[in-house]
Amino acid sequence: MTNQISNTFVNQVKTLIQSAQTNAVRAINKERVLLYWNIGKHIVEEEQDGKERAEYGTFLIKTLAKELKKDFGKGFSERQLETCRQFYKHFPIPHTLRAELNWSQYKLLIRIEDKDKQTYYIEETCKNNWSARQLERQINSQLYERLLLSNDKEKVLAVAKGEAVPENPKEIIKDPMVLEFLGLKQQANYYEKDLEQALISNVQSFLLELGNGFSFVARQKQLQIEDDNYFVDLVFYNRLLRCFVIIELKTHKATHQDLGQLQMYVNYYDRTEKQPDENPSIGILLCADKNDTMVKYALPENNQTILASKYQLYLPSEAELQNTLKTS
């Protein structure tokens, strides 16, 4: 009889513990969300009973916070109780609460007044298992508004809910792409290799920005065409569009030569890498600036595979996005 135990046995027990821990966290999160929802419900109903007094709502929350602090400490402040109140008002029907969402995520979602926008972020968070930090980043980067620049609202929501699949690259490729996570200074003098290295070093964040269905394939992929060697900056695959996605980085304003180079790379992948059951490859020219009219005339009229997207190294303001939406 041996005193050793198998790794399989140990791993099985570890899996049991990890699963139990995960389930415990989920159960706690669920109860926490329901607790705050019920507190909000009681506050709103009590407010309605005292509706003849305009200042009653403020008095109610202030008094309740003072009483709860005696028994439960600082966890039920006036601010927290007001958040519970807003939570209930945004989600008055309990069965609409999503088990996948925790309280930190709901606190971000109730700040969104537009119901379609709120629905979009709920669906995307649940589908992609975003953390609260990732959700906050997507909201701050105006993801919803950027997708609306090239899509209609119904299509964006249908894709988010899983009621439709993307049929065109423009339905998931963003313009502009926001790369604030790279930490590069807007006015800094850097080379394309610096931008590429920064993206690779932050590939998880870059995949989040690229969106649904992307997986990393290669960087500086060598293409040998007769006696000449070419190097593709970044190669990804998108399982929703079922095709390779070639990304060329340019730290200058896009030129027609850049588009021609990218077209050659896309043609190469279509003719040597693409499987018969896959869709045509897509090329994205990720550039510091672009002339949309030049891009339009440099590409075929029925172009569906070559896109130019401007990148920016800071989070866009709401005013910037609203102005872009109005002029697009």
C-alpha positions in Angstrom: 0.0 0.0 0.0 1.4 3.4 -1.0 1.3 6.6 1.0 1.0 8.7 -2.1 -2.3 9.9 -3.5 -3.0 10.6 -7.2 -3.0 14.1 -8.7 -6.4 13.3 -10.2 -7.8 12.8 -6.7 -6.3 16.0 -5.4 -7.5 18.0 -8.4 -11.0 16.6 -8.0 -11.2 17.8 -4.4 -9.8 21.2 -5.4 -12.5 21.5 -8.0 -15.2 20.7 -5.5 -13.9 23.4 -3.1 -13.6 26.0 -5.9 -17.0 25.2 -7.2 -18.5 25.5 -3.7 -16.7 28.9 -3.2 -18.0 30.2 -6.5 -21.6 29.1 -5.7 -21.3 30.7 -2.2 -20.2 34.0 -3.8 -23.1 33.8 -6.3 -25.5 33.1 -3.5 -24.2 36.0 -1.4 -24.4 38.4 -4.4 -28.0 37.3 -5.2 -29.1 37.8 -1.6 -27.3 41.2 -1.5 -29.1 42.4 -4.6 -32.5 41.2 -3.4 -31.9 42.9 0.0 -31.1 46.2 -1.6 -34.1 45.8 -4.0 -36.4 45.2 -1.1 -35.1 48.1 0.9 -35.6 50.3 -2.1 -39.2 49.0 -2.5 -40.0 49.7 1.1 -38.6 53.3 0.8 -40.6 54.0 -2.3 -43.8 52.7 -0.9 -43.3 54.6 2.3 -42.6 57.8 0.3 -45.8 57.3 -1.6 -47.8 57.0 1.6 -46.4 60.4 2.7 -46.6 62.0 -0.7 -48.5 65.0 0.6 -45.3 66.2 2.1 -42.8 67.1 -0.6 -39.8 66.9 1.7 -40.8 63.6 3.2 -38.5 61.5 1.0 -35.4 63.3 2.2 -36.5 63.1 5.8 -37.3 59.4 5.4 -33.9 58.4 4.1 -32.0 60.6 6.6 -34.0 59.2 9.5 -33.8 55.6 8.3 -30.0 55.8 7.8 -29.6 57.2 11.3 -31.6 54.3 12.8 -29.9 51.6 10.8 -26.4 52.9 11.7 -27.1 52.1 15.4 -27.4 48.3 14.7 -25.7 47.8 11.3 -22.9 50.3 11.2 -22.0 52.6 8.3 -23.1 50.2 5.6 -26.5 51.8 5.3 -25.7 55.4 4.8 -28.0 58.0 3.2 -26.2 57.6 -0.1 -26.6 53.8 0.0 -30.3 54.1 0.8 -30.8 56.6 -2.0 -29.1 54.1 -4.3 -31.4 51.3 -3.2 -34.4 53.7 -3.9 -33.1 54.3 -7.4 -32.4 50.6 -7.9 -36.1 49.7 -7.2 -37.4 52.6 -9.4 -35.2 51.4 -12.3 -36.1 47.7 -11.8 -39.6 47.6 -10.1 -40.3 44.0 -11.4 -38.3 41.5 -9.4 -38.2 38.7 -12.0 -36.4 41.1 -14.4 -33.3 41.1 -12.1 -30.5 39.1 -13.6 -28.7 36.5 -11.5 -25.5 37.1 -13.4 -25.3 40.7 -12.2 -23.9 41.8 -8.8 -24.6 44.9 -6.8 -21.5 46.8 -8.1 -22.7 46.3 -11.6 -26.3 47.3 -10.8 -25.0 50.5 -9.2 -23.4 51.4 -12.6 -26.5 50.4 -14.6 -28.9 52.5 -12.6 -27.0 55.7 -13.6 -28.1 55.1 -17.2 -31.4 56.8 -17.9 -31.8 55.6 -21.5 -33.6 52.3 -21.3 -32.3 50.9 -24.6 -28.8 51.8 -23.6 -29.3 50.2 -20.2 -30.6 47.1 -21.8 -27.6 46.9 -24.1 -25.1 47.0 -21.3 -27.1 44.4 -19.2 -27.2 42.0 -22.1 -23.5 42.5 -23.0 -22.4 42.2 -19.4 -24.2 38.9 -18.9 -23.2 37.5 -22.3 -19.5 38.4 -21.9 -19.2 37.9 -18.1 -17.8 41.4 -17.7 -16.6 42.4 -14.3 -17.9 45.6 -12.7 -14.6 47.3 -13.7 -14.9 46.1 -17.3 -18.6 47.3 -17.5 -17.6 50.7 -16.1 -14.8 51.0 -18.7 -17.3 50.2 -21.5 -19.8 52.7 -20.3 -17.1 55.4 -19.9 -15.8 54.7 -23.4 -19.3 55.3 -24.8 -19.3 51.8 -26.4 -23.1 51.9 -27.1 -22.9 55.3 -28.8 -19.9 54.3 -30.9 -21.7 51.3 -32.2 -24.7 53.5 -33.2 -22.4 55.5 -35.4 -22.5 52.7 -38.1 -25.6 50.7 -37.0 -29.2 51.3 -36.1 -30.4 51.0 -32.5 -32.6 47.9 -33.2 -29.7 46.0 -34.8 -27.4 46.8 -31.9 -29.9 45.6 -29.4 -30.8 42.5 -31.4 -27.2 41.4 -31.5 -26.7 42.1 -27.8 -29.7 40.0 -26.9 -28.6 37.2 -29.2 -31.7 37.7 -31.4 -29.4 38.4 -34.5 -25.9 37.6 -35.5 -23.5 40.2 -37.2 -23.7 40.0 -40.9 -21.4 42.8 -41.7 -18.0 43.8 -40.2 -19.3 47.3 -39.6 -21.8 45.9 -37.1 -19.1 45.1 -34.6 -16.0 47.1 -35.6 -15.9 50.4 -33.8 -14.9 53.8 -35.1 -13.2 55.3 -33.2 -11.4 52.7 -31.2 -10.6 53.9 -27.7 -7.2 52.8 -26.4 -6.9 54.7 -23.2 -5.7 51.6 -21.4 -2.3 51.7 -23.2 -1.2 54.7 -21.2 0.4 56.4 -24.2 0.4 60.2 -24.2 -1.7 61.8 -26.9 1.2 64.1 -28.0 4.0 61.7 -27.5 6.3 60.8 -30.4 6.1 57.0 -30.7 6.5 54.5 -33.5 4.1 51.9 -34.8 6.2 49.1 -33.1 5.6 51.0 -29.8 1.8 51.0 -30.4 1.9 47.3 -31.4 3.9 46.3 -28.3 1.5 48.3 -26.1 -1.5 46.5 -27.6 0.2 43.1 -27.1 1.1 43.9 -23.5 -2.6 44.9 -22.9 -4.1 42.2 -25.2 -6.9 41.4 -22.8 -8.0 45.0 -22.7 -7.6 45.2 -26.5 -9.9 42.2 -26.9 -12.5 43.8 -24.7 -12.3 46.9 -26.9 -12.5 44.9 -30.2 -15.7 43.3 -28.9 -17.5 40.0 -29.2 -15.9 36.9 -30.8 -12.3 38.0 -31.2 -9.3 35.8 -30.4 -5.7 36.6 -30.9 -3.8 34.6 -33.6 -0.4 36.2 -34.3 1.7 39.4 -34.4 4.2 40.3 -37.1 3.0 37.4 -39.2 5.5 36.8 -42.0 4.1 36.5 -45.5 6.6 35.3 -48.1 5.6 36.3 -51.6 8.2 35.0 -54.1 11.4 36.7 -52.9 9.8 39.4 -50.8 8.9 39.2 -47.1 6.0 41.1 -45.6 4.9 41.3 -42.0 1.3 41.7 -40.9 1.1 43.7 -37.6 -1.7 41.8 -35.9 -3.9 38.8 -36.8 -7.2 37.9 -35.0 -10.0 35.5 -35.7 -13.7 36.4 -35.1 -15.9 33.4 -34.5 -19.2 35.4 -35.0 -18.1 36.6 -38.5 -16.2 33.3 -39.0 -13.2 35.0 -40.6 -9.6 36.2 -40.1 -9.2 39.9 -39.1 -6.0 41.5 -40.2 -5.0 44.7 -38.4 -2.4 47.2 -39.7 -1.3 49.9 -37.3 -0.4 53.4 -38.6 0.5 56.2 -36.3 -0.1 58.7 -39.1 -3.1 59.8 -41.1 -4.3 56.9 -43.4 -3.1 57.0 -47.0 -4.3 55.1 -50.1 -1.0 53.3 -50.0 -1.8 52.0 -46.5 -5.2 50.7 -47.8 -3.5 49.0 -50.8 -1.0 47.3 -48.5 -3.8 46.1 -46.2 -5.8 44.8 -49.3 -2.9 42.7 -50.3 -2.7 41.1 -46.9 -6.4 40.4 -46.9 -6.1 38.9 -50.4 -3.2 36.7 -49.3 -5.2 35.3 -46.3 -8.2 34.7 -48.5 -6.2 32.7 -51.0 -3.8 30.8 -48.7 -5.3 30.6 -45.1 -9.1 30.8 -45.4 -11.0 27.5 -45.3 -13.8 26.9 -47.9 -16.5 27.2 -45.2 -15.1 30.4 -43.8 -16.1 34.0 -44.8 -13.8 36.4 -46.6 -11.1 38.0 -44.4 -11.5 41.5 -43.0 -8.8 44.1 -42.9 -8.8 47.0 -40.4 -6.5 49.9 -40.8 -6.1 51.3 -37.3 -4.8 54.8 -37.8 -4.2 58.1 -36.0 -6.4 60.0 -38.4 -8.3 59.4 -41.7 -10.0 61.2 -44.5 -13.3 59.3 -44.9 -13.8 60.6 -48.5 -10.3 59.3 -49.5 -11.1 55.9 -47.9 -14.3 55.7 -49.8 -12.7 56.4 -53.2 -9.7 54.3 -52.5 -11.8 51.2 -52.1 -14.3 49.4 -54.4 -17.8 50.8 -54.3 -19.2 47.5 -52.9 -16.3 47.1 -50.4 -17.3 45.0 -47.3 -13.9 43.8 -46.1 -11.5 46.7 -45.7 -12.3 49.2 -42.9 -10.4 52.2 -41.6 -10.9 53.0 -37.9 -9.4 55.9 -36.1 -7.9 55.3 -32.7 -7.8 57.7 -29.8 -5.7 57.4 -26.6 -8.3 59.0 -24.2 -11.9 58.3 -23.2 -14.3 60.3 -25.3 -16.5 62.8 -23.7 -20.3 62.5 -24.1 -20.3 65.8 -26.0 -17.8 64.5 -28.5 -19.8 61.4 -29.2 -23.1 63.3 -29.4 -21.5 65.7 -31.9 -20.2 62.8 -34.0 -23.6 61.2 -34.0 -25.3 64.4 -35.2 -22.8 64.9 -38.1 -22.6 61.2 -39.2 
